[in-house]
């Protein structure tokens, strides 16, 4: 093996560098794997010249490595991961609890109007019919209820 390495490692490394577009680390890995395969299969180089077999193995390894890299998504550094927003269900649950708590602090007529218009998705006319009050009252209560809710959320540190 030492004689095989001494005779063929340098030309094999130059060849692997060309195959890997100058990536020395990948080229060295290919040379190491090629020589390992020669050591595991001494019969392959015993009866014929070793260099053509070694170069063929190195080429096959480079092609396999290239195909494997293209088959999986491209690797990115840690900086790219910081750009991805993390959807944290726990934060959403905590915020919904805080909003529910703030709604409980509102006056009952304000809470009823917000539940009808925002949570149940009813129009002003539908909410007025359900609550038994005029449409204008629904509009004004909604206005003041939203102001009170914003204040309650600011007190909890949730509103801008």
N, C-alpha and C positions, 0 to 999 in steps of 0.2 A: 504494500500500500504506500509506503514511503517513497519508493521509486516511482510509482504511478503518480503520486502527488507532485513530486519534484519535476517530473517530465511534462505533465499535462496541466497542472493547476493554473499557471500563468496564462497560457493561450486560452484555456477554458474560461478564465475570468474575463479576458478581453472579449471573447465571444458573447459571454453572458451579459456584459455591459452593453454591447450593441443590441442584444435582444430586449433588454430592459430600459432602453433609452437613457442609459447612463446612471440608473439608480444602483449605486454601489451595494447597498444593503441587500436588495433583492438579488443582485447578481451573485453576491457571496453566498446567499442562501441556496441559489440554484447550483453553484459549484459544490457546496457541501452536500446537498442532496444527491447530486450526480455521483460524487465519489462514494457516498454511502451505498448507493445502488450498485456501483462497481464492486464494492467490498462484499455486499450481500449476494452478488451473482458473478463470482469469479469465472465461471464457465463461459460467460458472454464475451470476455476479452481474452480468454486463454488461447483460442485457436485462430484469432484474427487480430489485425491492428486495433489497438485500444482507442486511439483518438477519434476515428469516425463514429464508433459506438458511443463514446462519451459526449461528443457534440450532438448526436441525435437525441440522447437522453436529456441533455441540457435544453435543447430546443423544445422537446416535448414538455418538459417541466415549465419552461417559460410560457408556452402556449396555454397549458393548464392553469397556471397562475393568473394569466391575463383573463381567461374565461371566467375563472372563479371570482375575480374582482369585479368584472362586469355583470355577473349574475346577481350580486347583492347590491343594496343601496350604497351610494357613496358615503364614506365616513366623513363626519364633520367634527370640528373641535367643540369644546365646552362653550365657547362664546355663542355659537349658533343656538345652543339649547336655551340660553338665557333669553333669547328673543321670542321663544314660543310661550304663549300665555298658558298658564296652568289652570285648568278648570277644577277648582277645588269645591267639591260638594259640601264640605263642612262649612266653608265660608258662606255659601249660599243659604244653608240651613240657619246659621247664626244670624244672618241678616234678616231672614224671614221671621225669626223669633223676635228680633228687635223691632221690626215693623209691626208685628202683632201686638207687642207690648206697648208701642207708641199709640196704636189704634185704641187700645183699652183706656188710655189716658184721655182720649177725646170725649167731648160731651156726647151723650147717646144719640142726639139728632144728627150730629156731624158724622159719627161713626156709621149710622144707618145709611146716610146718603152716599158715603164712600163705598160701602159694601155693595149697595145697589148699582152704582154707576161704574165703579172700577172692577170690583171682584166678580160681580154677576154679569157685567157687560150690558146693562140695560140702558136704554136711551133716557133722556130727561123725561119724556112723556110717560114711558113705562115705569120709571122710578117714582114719578109723581102719582101715577095710578096705584102703584103698590103701597106707597106710604100714605096715600090719602091727603096729599098737600099739593098746592099749585106748582106748575113747572118753574115759574120764576123763583119760588122758594127753594126748589131743588138746586137751581143754578147758584143762588147766593149762598146756600148752605155748603155746596160743594166748594165754592171759592174760599170761604172761611175755614172749612174743614181742611183743605189742602194747606192753607197757611199754618194752621195749628199743628198739622202733622209734620210739616217741614220743621217747625220750631221744636217739636218733640224729638225728631230725629237728630237735629243739630245738638240738642242737649245730650244725646247718646253718642255723639261723635260720628254719625253716619251720613249726614247731609253736608254738601259743600258749603 
